Amino acid sequence: MCAGAHRTVAAGARSPATAMYVFGSSILDVGNNNYLPGASVARANRRYNGIDFPSSIPTGRFSNGYNIADYVAKSMGFASSPPAYLSLAPSSGPLVQNAVANGISYASGGAGILDSTNAGNTIRLSKQVQYFGTTKAKMVAALGPNVANALLSRSIFLIGIGNNDMYVFESAERAQNRSAVEQRRETAVLYVPTGTKLQDTSCCCGRQFSIGW
């Protein structure tokens, strides 16, 4: 697990949610990309990544310190955002313990709404949702469906994604010299998969969502 990634309730603070589950790209990633294979994968493991983070060490965040997920979590009364899923999988014990106490982050630098965005070098959104499904299944196996569903219904789901899709889209459109009308029409394809994938998480008992592009 990346140092500082574990989330605990700050002294004297009260969180409105029992845990936080994070989906998205580099603006929310807390270290998942460090566990992905391949030389082309973007990793935030340089000395300057985390230089302003406690202990001044890189944590896998694409930042010099805390990232947006951390600030959202801290505003809710927690010390930082939840740990990276790949730092806990495939073992069930630590995964379930963190899922119950803090939540899990599935965010991955370079990820997009579309599976084709930076394919092979990130955890695509559809895969992040699958990982959440795996997490829930292990929670149900350990705690029973009633307890697991109750915990998830009191959790918050933070989603920040779409920036990489727009970057890749804009680069491709410029290369093909598309008109403004064609660009607007083709941008619409991003909305359908987003809604479908968010429905997958809501069907898993999610009730509180915070979504950003």
N, C-alpha and C positions, 0 to 999 in steps of 0.2 A: 504494500500500500504506500502511496506517496506521502511523505511526511507533511503533516498539516492538513491532509485531505479529510481526515475523520471529523465528523461533525458532532458536537455536543452542545447541550443547552447552556447558554451563558448564565452566570450567577445572577439571581434576582430577576431573570427575564422569563417571560411566558410566551411560548410559541402557539399561534393559532392552528397549527397543523402538527400532526404527530411525526411526519417525515416528508421528505421532498424527493421527487423523482425527476431527473433532469435529462432532457433530450435536446440535441442540437449540434452545433459546429464548434469551431475553435473559441468562440466567445464564451463558451460554457465548459469546454473540455477541461478536466482536472487530471488528466494523465492516461486516458485510454489509448491514445496513439502510441505511447511509449511501449505498449505491449503488442503492437501490430508488426508483423514481419514485412520485410522489404525495404530496399534502399531508397525508394521513392516516397515513402511515407513521411509526412511532415511531423516532426517531433519537437516539443519544447523542452529540450534537455540540455540546452547550452547554459553557460555560466550566468549570462544576463537574464535568463528566464528564472525569475524568482529572487533576484538580487534584493528586492524590497519586501520579500515574503519573510515571515518569521524564520530565523536560522539562515536566511539568505542562500537558500539552495533551490535548484530547479525542481519543480514538482509535476511537470507535465502541463502546466497552465501556459497558454500562449500570452503571457503577460510578464511584467517585471515584478508583480506581486499578486494580490487578490484579483479575481476576475468577476464578471457580472454575477455569476451564480453565487459566488461567495457573498457579495453585497446583498443580494436578494435574501439569502439564508440568514445573514447577520441581522437584517432588518426584521426578520421574523423571530429573532431571539436565539439563533444558533451561532456557534463559533465560526463555522465555515460551511461550504457546500459539502454534500455527501461524497464518499469515495468513488473512484472509478470502478466500473463493473469488472473490467478485465484484471484488475488488481486482486479481485476476490474469487472470481470463477476459476476453475469449475467446482471447487469445494463448496458444499452446501452450508456447512456450519457458519463460517464467517459471513457468507453472503446473506443468509437469513437474519443473523444477528444485526448486521448493519442495515438491512432493509427495514427491520422493525424499529430500530433505535434512531436511525438517521435518514435512511433513504439510500438511493443508489444513483450514480451519474452514468448515463450511457452516451453522453455527448462525445463527439469525435471531430478533431480538427479536419477541415476539408469536406465534411459531410454536407449533403444537399437533400432537398426534398425528392429529387429524381434519383433513381438508382444509378443513372448514367453519370452523374456528377462526380468527378474524381474517382471513378470506379476502380476498385482494387487497391486504393491507397487510403481508405477510410472505413468507418462503420456507417454505412448508409442508414437513413432514417428507418426504412423498413426493417433492417436488421436490428436497430436499436429497440424497436417495438417488439421484435421477436425475443430479444434478450430480456425485456421487461416481462414478457409472458413466461419465460423460463424462471425468472425470479418469483413471480406470483405462484407458479406451480410448486416451487420448493417451499414457499411460505405456507401454502395450503397443506402440503405434506407434513410440515413440521408443527403447524398450529391448528390445523383444521380450517375448513372453508369459512365458517362464521367469524372466527377471530381475524383471519387474514383479510376478508372482505371489509370488516369493520375498520381495521387499521388503514386500509387503502382508501376507504371513503372519507377518512379524516386527513388524508395526505394532500399535498399540493403537487401538481405536475407543471414543471417549468420547461417551456419549449422555446428555443431561439434558433431558427434555421431559415434558410432561403438566400442568405448573402452569397454563398458560393454558387448557387444556381444562377443568380443574376449576373455574377461575374463571368461565368462560363458562357451563359447565354449572350451577353453583350459582346464578348470577344468573338463568338461564332457569327453573330449578326453583322458585325463590322466586316468580318472576313468575307461574308457573302453579299455585302452591300444591300441589305434588306431595307425596304421602305418603312416609314414610321407605322403605317397601317399594318403591315405584315408583322412587325415587331410586337405591336399590341395584341394581335390575334394569337401569336405563338406564345406570348407570356401567359396567356390564360391557361395553358396546359399545366402550369405549376399548381393551380388551385385545386384541381380535382384530386391528385394524389395526396395533397396535404390533408384535405378533409377526410379522405378514406382512412389514412393512417392514424389520424387523431381519433376517429371513431373506434379504432382497434383498442386504444388505451382507455377510452371511456367505457367500453364494454367490459373492461377489467376492473370496474368499480371506481374508476377515477371520477371525482366530483368537482375538484377545484383546479382550474387551469389558468396558467399565465403564459400567453403566447406572444412572441415578438419576431419580427423579420430582421 
